[in-house]
């Protein structure tokens, strides 16, 4: 699946962020945090490893560090629509989580900033007495580019 990464204007200082949360700021950990922070979509462990292995991170290191970030509730696991498990930095500084619109044909992923589920989640938690409710949501369909019929090729005679 193709993933697009982009730098957000609210990029975090990875080394300071790690220290602030009581974690050592190694080159590999800084690279992982920067990657997760810059990505517009959640990433699989394999995708993270592929992009940070040049920083000396083997797959086991990526796995252990992501597990630590999950335990500290700094990264959340997302069950993706294709059955993969992905990871993203949790909401921070007023920036809430995202939902995603995924093209079933080309696998383009678009974050959806609005969250209509939060009000429903709050209502369910209140009605049923639950605490710490969370959710993830991905919608799939066929994007406008993939809906266009393929261009017909004209055969030359002669």
Buried (B, 14 or more C-beta within 10 A) or exposed (E): BEBEBEEEEEEBBBBEBBEEEEBEBBEBBBBBBBBBBBBBBBBBBEBBBEBBBEBEBEEEBBBEBBBBBBEEEBBBBBEBBEEBEBBBBBEEEEEEBBBBBBBEEEBBBBBEEEBEBEEEBEEBEEEEEEEEEEEBBBEBEEBEEEEEEEEEEEEEEE
